[in-house]
Amino acid sequence: MTAEQAAHFAEVFERLVSGVERVLLGKHHVIRMAFTALLSGGHLLLEDVPGTGKTSLARAIAQSVQGTSNRIQFTPDLLPGDITGVSIYDQRSGAFEFHRGPVFANIVLADEINRASPKTQAALLEVMEEEQITADGVTHPVAEPFMVIATQNPIEQAGTYRLPEAQLDRFIMKTSIGYPDHASTIRILEGAGRRAHAVVVPAVIAAATVVELAALARTVYVDPSINDYVSRLVDATRTSTEVRLGASVRGALALIRTAKTLAAANGRHYVIPDDVKQLAEAVLAHRLLLEPEAEFDGVTPSSIVARILIETPPPGDRQAA
């Protein structure tokens, strides 16, 4: 990536964010994280209470990139075929015909994903990793770009299942929208006469351009010292006495990929340590499995990542030391 390409990337990125911000007021940082995940070729997990605009975010992102979107409401009786699709026998042709499920869209909102059984959750594993569905031995590729935005109820709520580590690891980052601030709430109330689904976000780029921008983001330069820094951060999650399962290699790759995209979004064709620091919690925290004693003491994955960032010197500080 050249400096000119980085400047163009940043300009398009800000137009995308500004468009969605018309729908999701006061959530600039969350929207930037969502587009960073999209342009990094990853999926986003939102842990939030109902009514914070999760569906509006997914629909607005799809509209801004001229893509399609589907919403899947996860419930305890949802079956894997309800997500991926099913093969139905056609009497006229005498053969089974595959009917595509709602996962065949550019942006898929998996609403309250932890309300479904682990078997149903597992239906997303293949498509999130390989962007394809295999049914009856036949592979069906999904659309490009492809992104799953999954929402998760706080685990204390009744009727929820904890997501397995293999599934959590497939989300490139986890964040939350949260309630709007006072000023944004006032603006929302002033527009109460309009229904949320009636607001249309103007298309900024075509879906094919998203694929091109994602490929361009992968060419951002990463210095070997940055790779070393990320490796040390990930190693620190594995050696912490409070962590039973640390960040995986997939997590380290996710941190580099998102750091590349964030650097380009900030108009740079190279990654700096601050890009890694800004993304570390969102990319790594949900991949950590804590020891029961640590959880009982009130330790959280986010607090562990924050501590590791303090204890692990970035490249410049390490050389100075």
RAVENRA-V479461 format. One line per field, one symbol per residue. phi: phi as a letter, one per 20 degrees, with the letter a starting at -180 (. if undefined). A space follows every 10 residues. Layout:
# RAVENRA-V479461
phi=???
This chain:
# RAVENRA-V479461
phi=.effffffgf ffgfffffff ffedfmcgff fffffffffe mccddddbff ndnfffffff ffffdldecc ddefcgefdg ffdeocedfe ffembededf effebfcdee elfeeefgff gffeffffed lbcdclndec fefdfcbddd dcfgffffmd dfffgffgfe efbcbbemff ffffffffff dffefgfeed effebegffg ffffffffef fcfgffffff fffffffeef fedecefefg ffffffffff fffffenddb edgfffffdg ffedgfeede fgffffenfc gfffffffff edffgfffff f
